[in-house]
């Protein structure tokens, strides 16, 4: 068995997953090959490192802090309660009132910009155009067909 095959099977060898013949072959190769022996030792070190639980002792003060936080009464400050109960709804109502006043005021002072152009305005525009212009020809065709301007 060559080094590549042994190194591919080292994990299974260390886990004891190989049959007796393959285990014996790998053991013999590890005795003869220093490179594969070094790789096997590194793998064994990794397995040992993973097997050891790395737990720290619990912090005694942490336990007392958690107990104190759980048993402590809840703080209900007046500013937070007042903010949630009165101030936010009052601000919403004030915003709606200001919006309604501004909307009513703007609609009386600004002209309606979406007015339709009536027929007399269209006729005046048509008379101002030179004969034979593309726009005048288009308007003449649409009026003759009874269509509306797009």
N, C-alpha and C positions, 0 to 999 in steps of 0.2 A: 504494500500500500504506500503511495507517495504522500508527500507533505500536504498537497492541496486537498486530497481526499480525507486525510486525518483531520485537518483543521476545519473542514466542513462538518465533520461528525463529532467534534470535541464537545459541543453542547449536549448532544444526546448521550455521549460517553459520560460526562459529568453527572447527568441526570439519571443514569442507570437504565436508559431506554434501549440499549443495544443488546443483541443476543450474545451468547458466550463466545462464539468464534470471533465476532467483530470486536468485542471488548478485549480479548486476548491479543488480537492483531494490533490494536491501537496501543495497548500497554507495552508491547514489544517495541513498537515504533517510537514511543515516547522515551524508552530507555536508551535508544540508539541515536535519536535526533535531538540536539540541544535547542534548535529553533522551535520545534513543536512543543518541547517540554516547557520553554519559556512562555509560549502562547497559552498552554494549558494552565500554567501557574497564574498568569494574569486573569484568565477566565475564572479560575477558582477563587481568586481574590475578589473579583467582582461579585461572584455568587455569595461569598462570605459577607461582603459589605451590604448587599441587598437583604440578606437574611437577618442582620442585626437591626432590631427596631431602634430608631433614633428618637426616642421619646424624652422629653424634658419633664422634670417634676412640675406639677402644677404650681402656679404662683398662689400662695396663700392669701395674699392681699386681693388678688383678682376675685376669688370666691366671695370674700366679704364685700367687695364693691358691687358685685352682681346681686348679692342678696339685699344689700341696702337699696339698690336701684329698683329692685322688684317690689320691695315692701314699702318704699317711700310713697307718700300720697302725691297725687298729680298736682302740678302747679297750674292753677287757672288764674292768670293775671287779668286785671281789669282791662288793660289796653287790648289784649288779644280778644277777649270776649266782646268788648265794645266794637272793635274793628269788624268782627264777623257778624255781629248782630245788627248794628246800626249804621256804621260808617259806609260800608260797601253798598248796601241797598240805597242809602241816601245819595251816594255818588252816582249810581246808575240812574236814579230818578232825575237828578239834576242834569246829567248828560242828555237824557231823552228830552227834557224840557227845553234845553238850549238848542238841541237839534231841531225840534219842532218850530221854535221861534225863528231860527235862522232860515229854515226852509220856507216858512210862510212869508218872511220878509223878502227873501230873494225872488220868490215867484212874482211878487207885485212890482219889483223894480227892474227886472230884466225882461226884455221883450222875448216873445216866443220865437226861438230860432228855427223851429221846425215848421214854419208856415208854408203852405203849398203856394206855388206861383199860379196865379189865376190866368185866365185866357188873355186878358188885356195886357198883362205883363209879357206873356209869350209873344203876342203880336208885336209889341214894341221892340222886343229883342230881335224878332224876325225882320222887322223893317230896317233895323240898324245894320243888318248884315249885308254884305255886298252880294250882288247877284252872282250865282254860280259857285259860291263857296261850298265847301264840303258840308259844313254844318247846316247851311240853308237848304241845300238839296236833301239832306237827311230829314230835316223838319218838314219839308214839303211832302216828302214821300210818306212819312208817318201820319201827317194830317189827312192826306188823301185816303189812306187805308183805314182811318178811324182809330189808329192805335195811340197809345200814350207814350210820351217820352220816357226813356229809361234813365 
